[in-house]
């Protein structure tokens, strides 16, 4: 008996990179995943231990677009005094 296909939340298609378009189908002993966007099909056992790539490549260090600046931490009680000085 064939069960209804299930969508996998957050899954990314390894072929077209579409998000939330992968369904898993169980046909008796066979199990497969399919992309409803591009038609990609992978049956269980086709690729041993395949790990899909993420949408973002995390191997590169993230460099901010804006220059960094120092942050001054102020205690809550002292913050009132600092604001008062800045207003004067």
C-alpha positions in Angstrom: 0.0 0.0 0.0 1.3 3.4 -0.9 1.2 6.1 1.8 0.8 9.8 1.1 4.0 11.7 0.3 5.3 13.9 3.1 6.9 17.3 2.6 10.1 17.8 4.5 10.3 21.2 6.2 13.6 23.1 5.5 14.9 20.5 3.0 16.8 21.9 0.0 16.9 20.2 -3.3 20.4 19.2 -4.2 19.7 19.8 -7.9 17.8 23.1 -8.2 18.5 24.4 -4.6 14.7 25.0 -4.1 13.7 25.3 -0.4 10.7 23.3 0.9 10.0 21.4 -2.3 11.2 17.9 -1.3 8.7 15.1 -0.6 9.5 11.6 0.8 7.5 8.7 -0.6 7.4 5.2 0.9 6.5 2.3 -1.5 6.6 -0.8 0.5 10.3 -1.5 1.1 11.5 1.3 -1.3 11.9 4.8 0.0 12.7 7.9 -2.2 12.8 11.6 -2.1 11.6 13.8 -4.9 11.7 17.5 -5.7 8.3 18.8 -7.0 10.0 21.8 -8.5 12.6 20.2 -10.9 11.7 16.5 -10.8 14.9 15.3 -9.0 14.5 11.8 -7.6 16.8 9.9 -5.3 16.0 6.4 -4.0 17.3 5.1 -0.7 20.6 3.4 -1.3 21.4 5.4 -4.5 24.1 7.4 -2.7 25.5 6.2 0.5 25.8 8.9 3.1 25.1 11.9 0.8 24.9 15.2 2.6 23.0 17.9 0.8 24.8 21.3 0.7 23.3 24.2 2.6 21.8 27.2 0.9 24.7 29.3 2.3 28.3 28.4 2.1 29.7 28.6 5.6 33.3 27.8 4.7 34.1 31.4 3.9 34.5 33.8 6.8 31.8 36.5 7.1 33.2 40.0 6.6 30.8 42.8 7.7 30.1 45.6 5.2 30.3 48.3 7.8 33.4 49.1 9.9 33.2 48.1 13.5 33.2 50.6 16.4 33.7 50.3 20.1 30.8 49.8 22.4 30.6 51.4 25.8 28.7 49.4 28.5 27.0 51.5 31.0 25.3 50.2 34.2 21.5 51.0 34.3 21.8 53.5 37.2 24.8 55.2 35.7 23.0 55.5 32.3 20.6 58.1 33.8 23.6 60.2 34.8 25.3 59.8 31.4 22.1 60.8 29.6 21.8 63.8 31.8 25.4 64.9 31.0 24.8 64.4 27.3 21.7 66.6 27.4 23.6 69.4 29.1 
